[in-house]
Amino acid sequence: MNTIGHFINGQLSTEASRSQKVFNPATGESNSAVAIASPKTVLDAIAAAENAFPAWRDTPVIKRARVMFKFKELLEKNADKICELIGLEHGKICHDAAGELQRGIENVEYACGAPEFLKGEFSKNVGPNIDSWSEFQPLGVVAGITPFNFPVMVPLWMFPMAIVCGNCFILKPSERDPSSTLYIAQLLKEAGLPDGVFNLVNGDKVAVDTLLNDQRIQAVSFVGSTPIAEYIYKTATAAGKRCQALGGAKNHAIIMSDADVDNVVNSLLGAAFGSSGERCMALSVAVAVGDEIADTVIAKLQNEISKLKFGHYADKNNDFGPVITAEHKAKVIGFIDSAEQQGAKIVVDGRQASVGDYQNGFFVGPTLIDQVTPNMHSYQQEIFGPVLQIMRVETMQQAMDLIDNHEYGNGTCIYTRDGEAARYFSDHIKVGMVGINVPLPVPVAYHSFGGWKRSLFGDLYAYGPDGVRFYTRRKTITQRWPSANIRENKQFAMPTLN
Ligand code: NAD
């Protein structure tokens, strides 16, 4: 059995006192295992990063950016291989994996702009012959902990920015689909990154806790489920570290009675069932304002869902693949069962779905549930599967109240032709990322990504301009060069320009 190891100080290593099976979710088979790092392995990675930091910090920013240019080229050149590895262990179909990779590459492209965004701020003559400037210095050794659902894109939200800002990085990716992440780590070396600047340790809570408790780690970025995000944020900040921890979601779409129904149906299909609903921006709840629009949308959805194809990642005709593990499949089915038991109507039932040659795959068919109410377990929790729930309300305000009262506030969307309603919605809704007739409003790399409420713990969003601030600290320098004509007088009052 192949063992997927770590990447420390520019070298692959397979140290593992423990290991864990990695599955192909389409077949249900396991041909490899991932090494689960001991604390010692993590400490080795931290030591490598700490050693590499002084020289990397002092490397001119244009040279750091050139490594990112080369890395982008290598990601593009090896795109097929990367998407294959994503498909093999995550199960997402090849064109979805290509989309994930492209969104990740856009973060590398943004990082290439470091010479511009690290220029700092300068003011001449803030006082007589006094100049002042602010510069943005790297933090040191920083860590990232990432989820299974975007094994390439989410790490690329973090480390290109951290590294180009002059930090050294330790990544702890998901233990459920580690190979694509380990592969791109090696491309960094090929791109010319000095050994130790980027390190990857595979592992579980033991590795994470070692990172959280080590005083040499200055900052932690986390993306994953909300209970773990909250734990990471509390532990990291209690240890004096900077932390941004992005959590789970329950993204609602409001369908107003004037919406373009065909646009709603087409875009809901991809946003709810794409990637088997395993996206933190998946639209998992549609709130119809009025029974008439609800009935029309459900009838059309039912018809379209019957045409959806799901199966193996390599089949280009498929719309989505399996869910990540057998346990997760059972959990998703449990949510559908509970909705039914609590009185919802299962319009399309994916619980018994199977795929011809892949009877042992972790497949759940597309599921549509009507008459969902706020007390239901399936509404309160994140399902993270190919399940779309429909709720019915009478007014837009009732729809907005539902969204505002939910514990999560990651993404949302309104479908309408009414600009006034859309503007009111985006002005007032308590959610971090808002779409207006756009179902997956994932910000591009030159904006920043984050939710409100229990979808984000921390002050700064991920990547883009907030990423620059997260991975640097400001230093402000005030300078005067005394000369024969310019000397300080004795002055005991607070200096002013009066
Ligand atoms: P997860 O929380 O189970 O795991 C995320 C990471 O935390 C992994 O690296 C894992 O090894 C580690 N981890 C797990 N248990 C831990 C523990 N007890 N202590 C310390 N570390 C632990 O999440 P997942 O199942 O891999 O990913 C799906 C979740 O991620 C969903 O909730 C989804 O909404 C969320 N997500 C959020 C965003 C976002 O931007 N807000 C993006 C992608 C995914």
Boltz pocket constraint, residues with backbone or C-beta under 6 A from the ligand:
constraints:
  - pocket:
      binder: B
      contacts: [[A, 145], [A, 146], [A, 147], [A, 148], [A, 149], [A, 150], [A, 154], [A, 172], [A, 173], [A, 174], [A, 175], [A, 203], [A, 204], [A, 205], [A, 208], [A, 209], [A, 223], [A, 224], [A, 225], [A, 226], [A, 228], [A, 229], [A, 246], [A, 247], [A, 248], [A, 249], [A, 279], [A, 280], [A, 382], [A, 384], [A, 410], [A, 451], [A, 455]]
      max_distance: 6.0
